[in-house]
Amino acid sequence: MVCVPVRAQNLKPRVIVFVHGIHGDRNSWRASNGAYWPQLIQTDPHFQNSDVVVAEYPTPSMRGKLSSAQLSDLLWQKLKQQHVWDHSEVVIIAHSLGGILTEEMLLNHPADAVRVRFIVSYSTPHEGSFVASIAKIYDSDPLLSDLRSSNDNGFLIDLEDKWRSTQAVAKIHRYCAYETLDTSAGEGIGRYLGARTRVVSYYSATFGCDTDTPPQKIVADHVDIVRPASRSADAYTFFSRVYQNNPIIQVVQSVRDNKISALYVDCNRTNAADDLQVPIALDPTQHEQLLSAQAELVDQDRVRDVTAPVVKKVDPFGIAHVSYSFKGAGRNLLLGCPAGHASILVHFTVRSEVPLSN
């Protein structure tokens, strides 16, 4: 099954992007029973508010010539063509090298990185793989150098250092799953093996990932870890759980009012303030912020010489600072010297992040 290309019109709020690993392609996600992970998601009502994109980048089976920097740029260009960066939110499922390329791509494109909510990496060698070190002996592909297992792997060390110190990616959650079965000689990076072995260790697969969500154990080898045979498979349910725990956020603006009533004034005096602090309640669970405020004088009775209230500044956490002035109406032959009063009505524009339920 080939996923329908995402078009610029009628985009859903979120897009799920599949990024394959070294020597992989769009069929890297297909199980032996024919189940295709992108299609399983596309037809799952739990993901009805998300588009699905299967990314591809050139990684030949042997003797590739492109570096990780070149491939990450090609990946970004491909995702741009597929309108990934036109979505409000982006989430990424990455396998092996795909996780490394994803991080490098986002570091190089911070304006797009701010749209990424989270990455779920399956057997991504954040600390390298000794299999890549062995493969480098037989294959000149520069990617194998970037993935080698070594304490002096400057590429991976530099990548992690940049990730942790770059504000544009600081809020992106990284979740990890790891393989538990050895891989035998065969397809993908397994072609370099003479015997069964673990391609990516537990420590390499889980390094740098969020500590509030334990890494997911997948009973599969390096190739089959991203080939769930059904929606009940661990690889699928892990991503589904992460997805539900990170709901789509709709950014909305609303106007709310707060009125300061009973501002009294004697008939021959002035009621004025240079910094009347008018609050509005904000919901921290929706990360609400006060964007702006406007004020007006209402409920006026027996007042004159009104100086229209002005909002001098706003505190993003919920305070409008208002200046105003008005006088009492003065002595009246019939009523004597009655007091006057008025109210300050403040209109607050509030930004909210509202979770969208399926």
Buried (B, 14 or more C-beta within 10 A) or exposed (E): EEBEEBEEEEBBBBBBBBBBBBBBBBEBBBBEEEBBBBBBBBEBEEBEBBBBBBBBBEBEBEEBEBBBBBBBBBBBEBBEEBBBBBBBBBBBBBBBBBBBBBBBBBBBBEEBBBBBBBBBBBBBBBBBBBBBBBBBEEBEBBBBBBBBBBEEBEBBBEBBEBBEEBEBBEEBBBBBBBBEBBBEEEEBBBBBBEEEBBBBBBEBBBBBBBEEBEBBEBEBBBBBBBBBBEBEBBBBBBBBEBBEEBBBBBEEEEEBEBEBEEBEBEBEEEBBBEEBEBBBEBEEEBEBBBEBBBBEBEBBEBBEEEEEBEBEEBBEEBBBBBBBBBBBBEEEEEEEEBBBBBBBBBBBBBBBBBEEEE
